[in-house]
Amino acid sequence: MDKDLSILEPARYGLSLLIRLHDREVDEDFLHGLRENDAAGFFAEILPDDAAKPDVAAFDAAITALPDPVDAGTLDELAAEYADVYLTHSYRIAPTGSVWLTEEKLERQEPMFAVREWYDHYGVTVPDWRLRSDDHIVHELQFIEHLLGLGSETAARDAARFMDKHVMVWVPDFCTLMAQRCEQPLLIAGARLTVRYLDALRDLLEDLTGEIRWTPSEEEKIIPYSLSELAEDIAYVPGVSESW
């Protein structure tokens, strides 16, 4: 490959920030780090396209609007909504691929095992798939982060293929629905920024590797309902484990 792969390291860093937002409740240290390291400025630099500016600006505004230092009440509100999305099923949004990609809308189905095959190939495993399944949004994004960190043409190409066959098939829909249902600006902005960032990352990987983006045909699409229909009757067992 003739192109410089050094861009993968900052791309990996940006992804790690978004993973942290999806992984667990925000805390004082994380919010302090977002401010001190100008996370919004970083995203503005790595996502220079005009289409990304509103999402980056909303992320910046959400951080700026929080008390500094953040108080316990604000943290409780953020934690409660995080739980509504990821832990208690209150918002009826499944953070796992199997629910989105099977007619039965159940946890730990074939899409999870397909993801696990990718992990096995690279010698990685999730801490406890019974608590947080292999196809949880956090684990799928962490796998991309892992591949970017390897810094090789093969791993970058595999990251593109994994995104096409797994992440990009359902995660943008999950994040879109999350942004629609949440009330906390930071979670809304984080969800929207995740969609924007993943799309830009996939474009970057195509530019670096020549791996053309795969999209399913109408016959190949697996998600059986619209976002609104799917959200009404999703059934899943939420994950509660720490990330790998």
C-alpha positions as CSV (number, residue, x, y, z in Angstrom):
1,M,0.0,0.0,0.0
2,D,1.4,3.4,-1.0
3,K,-0.7,5.5,1.3
4,D,0.4,6.5,4.7
5,L,-1.4,4.6,7.5
6,S,-0.4,7.0,10.2
7,I,-3.8,8.6,10.1
8,L,-5.2,5.4,11.6
9,E,-3.9,6.4,15.0
10,P,-5.8,9.6,15.4
11,A,-8.8,7.9,13.8
12,R,-8.5,5.2,16.5
13,Y,-8.3,7.8,19.2
14,G,-11.5,9.5,18.1
15,L,-13.3,6.1,18.0
16,S,-12.1,5.4,21.6
17,L,-13.8,8.6,22.8
18,L,-17.1,7.5,21.3
19,I,-16.7,4.0,22.6
20,R,-16.3,5.4,26.1
21,L,-19.6,7.2,25.8
22,H,-21.4,4.0,24.9
23,D,-19.5,1.8,27.3
24,R,-20.7,3.2,30.7
25,E,-22.0,6.2,32.5
26,V,-19.9,9.3,32.2
27,D,-18.1,10.5,35.3
28,E,-16.3,13.6,36.4
29,D,-12.9,12.4,35.2
30,F,-14.2,11.7,31.7
31,L,-16.0,15.0,31.4
32,H,-12.9,16.8,32.6
33,G,-10.8,15.0,30.1
34,L,-13.2,15.9,27.2
35,R,-12.8,19.6,28.2
36,E,-9.0,19.6,28.9
37,N,-8.2,17.8,25.7
38,D,-10.6,19.7,23.6
39,A,-12.4,16.7,22.3
40,A,-14.8,18.8,20.2
41,G,-11.8,20.5,18.6
42,F,-10.3,17.2,17.8
43,F,-13.5,16.0,16.1
44,A,-13.7,19.2,14.2
45,E,-10.2,18.7,12.8
46,I,-10.6,15.0,11.9
47,L,-14.1,15.6,10.5
48,P,-13.5,18.6,8.3
49,D,-16.5,18.0,6.0
50,D,-19.2,20.7,6.2
51,A,-21.8,18.0,6.8
52,A,-20.2,17.1,10.1
53,K,-20.1,20.6,11.5
54,P,-23.5,20.6,13.1
55,D,-22.9,17.4,14.9
56,V,-19.5,18.5,16.1
57,A,-20.9,21.8,17.3
58,A,-23.7,20.1,19.1
59,F,-21.2,17.8,20.9
60,D,-19.2,20.9,21.9
61,A,-22.3,22.7,23.1
62,A,-23.4,19.7,25.1
63,I,-20.0,19.6,26.9
64,T,-19.9,23.3,27.4
65,A,-23.4,23.4,28.9
66,L,-22.5,21.0,31.7
67,P,-21.4,22.4,35.0
68,D,-17.7,22.7,35.5
69,P,-16.9,21.0,37.8
70,V,-19.9,18.7,37.2
71,D,-22.2,18.2,40.2
72,A,-23.6,15.0,41.5
73,G,-27.1,15.8,40.4
74,T,-26.0,16.2,36.7
75,L,-24.1,13.0,36.8
76,D,-27.1,11.2,38.2
77,E,-29.3,12.5,35.4
78,L,-26.7,11.3,32.8
79,A,-26.4,7.9,34.5
80,A,-30.2,7.5,34.6
81,E,-30.5,8.1,30.9
82,Y,-27.6,5.9,30.1
83,A,-29.3,3.1,32.0
84,D,-32.6,3.8,30.1
85,V,-30.7,3.2,26.9
86,Y,-28.4,0.3,27.8
87,L,-29.5,-1.4,31.0
88,T,-33.1,-1.2,31.9
89,H,-34.8,-1.4,28.4
90,S,-36.8,1.7,29.2
91,Y,-36.2,3.3,25.8
92,R,-36.7,0.0,24.0
93,I,-33.5,0.3,22.0
94,A,-31.3,-2.8,21.7
95,P,-27.6,-2.1,21.7
96,T,-26.8,-5.5,20.1
97,G,-26.8,-6.6,16.5
98,S,-28.8,-9.8,16.8
99,V,-31.9,-7.9,17.8
100,W,-31.7,-5.7,14.8
101,L,-30.6,-8.4,12.3
102,T,-33.0,-11.3,13.0
103,E,-36.7,-11.6,12.3
104,E,-37.2,-12.9,15.9
105,K,-35.5,-9.8,17.3
106,L,-33.7,-11.9,20.0
107,E,-30.3,-11.7,21.7
108,R,-27.3,-13.9,20.9
109,Q,-28.4,-15.3,17.6
110,E,-26.4,-16.0,14.4
111,P,-25.1,-12.4,14.0
112,M,-23.4,-12.7,17.3
113,F,-21.6,-15.9,16.3
114,A,-20.6,-14.4,13.0
115,V,-19.0,-11.5,14.9
116,R,-17.3,-14.0,17.2
117,E,-15.6,-15.6,14.2
118,W,-14.0,-12.3,13.4
119,Y,-12.8,-11.9,17.0
120,D,-11.5,-15.5,17.0
121,H,-9.5,-14.8,13.9
122,Y,-7.6,-12.0,15.6
123,G,-7.3,-13.8,19.0
124,V,-9.6,-11.6,21.0
125,T,-12.6,-12.5,23.2
126,V,-15.2,-10.6,25.2
127,P,-15.0,-10.8,29.0
128,D,-18.4,-12.5,29.5
129,W,-20.7,-12.9,26.5
130,R,-23.6,-13.8,28.8
131,L,-23.5,-10.4,30.4
132,R,-22.6,-8.3,27.3
133,S,-22.8,-10.3,24.0
134,D,-20.1,-10.3,21.3
135,D,-22.3,-8.2,19.0
136,H,-22.9,-5.4,21.6
137,I,-22.1,-2.0,20.1
138,V,-19.2,-1.5,22.5
139,H,-17.5,-4.7,21.5
140,E,-18.0,-4.2,17.8
141,L,-16.5,-0.8,18.0
142,Q,-13.7,-2.0,20.2
143,F,-12.8,-4.6,17.6
144,I,-12.5,-1.9,14.9
145,E,-10.4,0.1,17.4
146,H,-8.2,-3.0,17.8
147,L,-7.8,-3.5,14.1
148,L,-6.9,0.2,13.5
149,G,-4.3,-0.2,16.3
150,L,-2.5,-3.0,14.4
151,G,-1.6,-0.4,11.7
152,S,-1.4,-2.9,8.8
153,E,-3.0,-3.0,5.4
154,T,-4.6,-6.3,6.1
155,A,-6.1,-5.1,9.4
156,A,-7.3,-1.9,7.8
157,R,-9.0,-3.8,5.0
158,D,-10.5,-6.2,7.5
159,A,-11.8,-3.2,9.5
160,A,-13.6,-2.0,6.4
161,R,-15.1,-5.4,5.7
162,F,-16.2,-5.9,9.3
163,M,-17.8,-2.5,9.3
164,D,-19.7,-3.3,6.1
165,K,-21.0,-6.7,7.2
166,H,-21.7,-5.9,10.8
167,V,-21.4,-2.4,12.3
168,M,-22.7,-0.3,9.4
169,V,-25.7,-2.6,9.0
170,W,-27.3,-1.7,12.3
171,V,-25.3,0.7,14.5
172,P,-26.3,3.9,12.6
173,D,-30.0,2.9,13.0
174,F,-29.4,2.2,16.7
175,C,-27.7,5.6,17.2
176,T,-30.3,7.5,15.2
177,L,-33.0,6.0,17.4
178,M,-31.0,6.8,20.5
179,A,-30.7,10.4,19.5
180,Q,-34.4,10.6,18.9
181,R,-35.4,9.2,22.3
182,C,-32.8,10.6,24.7
183,E,-33.2,13.9,26.5
184,Q,-29.6,14.5,27.7
185,P,-27.8,16.7,25.1
186,L,-24.5,14.9,25.7
187,L,-26.0,11.5,24.9
188,I,-27.9,12.9,21.9
189,A,-24.9,14.6,20.5
190,G,-22.7,11.5,21.2
191,A,-25.1,9.2,19.3
192,R,-25.3,11.5,16.3
193,L,-21.5,12.0,16.3
194,T,-21.1,8.3,16.3
195,V,-23.1,7.9,13.1
196,R,-21.1,10.7,11.4
197,Y,-17.8,9.4,12.6
198,L,-18.3,5.8,11.5
199,D,-19.4,7.0,8.1
200,A,-16.2,9.1,7.8
201,L,-14.1,6.3,9.1
202,R,-15.4,3.9,6.5
203,D,-14.7,6.5,3.8
204,L,-11.1,6.8,5.1
205,L,-10.6,3.1,5.1
206,E,-11.8,2.9,1.5
207,D,-9.4,5.7,0.6
208,L,-6.5,3.9,2.3
209,T,-7.2,0.4,1.1
210,G,-9.3,0.6,-2.0
211,E,-11.9,-1.6,-0.3
212,I,-15.1,-0.4,-1.8
213,R,-18.0,0.0,0.6
214,W,-20.4,-2.9,0.5
215,T,-24.1,-2.2,1.0
216,P,-26.8,-4.9,1.1
217,S,-29.3,-5.1,-1.8
218,E,-33.0,-4.9,-1.0
219,E,-33.0,-8.7,-1.0
220,E,-30.1,-8.9,1.4
221,K,-31.3,-6.4,3.9
222,I,-32.0,-8.1,7.2
223,I,-33.6,-5.4,9.4
224,P,-37.2,-6.3,9.1
225,Y,-39.0,-3.2,10.2
226,S,-38.6,0.6,10.2
227,L,-37.0,2.3,13.1
228,S,-40.3,3.2,14.7
229,E,-41.8,-0.2,14.2
230,L,-38.7,-2.0,15.5
231,A,-38.5,0.2,18.5
232,E,-42.0,-0.7,19.7
233,D,-41.5,-4.4,20.4
234,I,-37.8,-5.1,20.6
235,A,-37.0,-7.7,23.3
236,Y,-33.5,-8.2,24.6
237,V,-31.5,-9.0,27.6
238,P,-29.3,-5.9,28.3
239,G,-25.6,-6.2,29.0
240,V,-24.0,-4.9,32.2
241,S,-20.4,-6.0,32.0
242,E,-17.3,-3.8,31.8
243,S,-15.7,-3.5,28.4
244,W,-12.9,-5.8,27.3
